[in-house]
Amino acid sequence: MAFRGKILYAISFTSLYRLSLRTGASHSTAVGMFGHGLGSSGDLAFANGHLHATVTRPGSNLSYLAAVNIRTGAARIIGTTGHHQVFGLVTSH
């Protein structure tokens, strides 16, 4: 999960969700799917105003870093992490 202002973003295996702090988790909104067969490897984080996620892709057991569009949920691979099942992303402000 990752915060941007008063909005919390969360992922299921293949989709991005938006949750408002005003309405709570019971009122989540599906933003969209990652696409391209990508699935969540475990984490989300904002860096320089952009949402990033660790993802898996078909045919590989590695985790990849992807940029995620917060309006559509679409993910674009930036590159490999070189590791399996990366569950922690940290950014520096």
Salt bridges, closest charged atoms under 4 A:
none
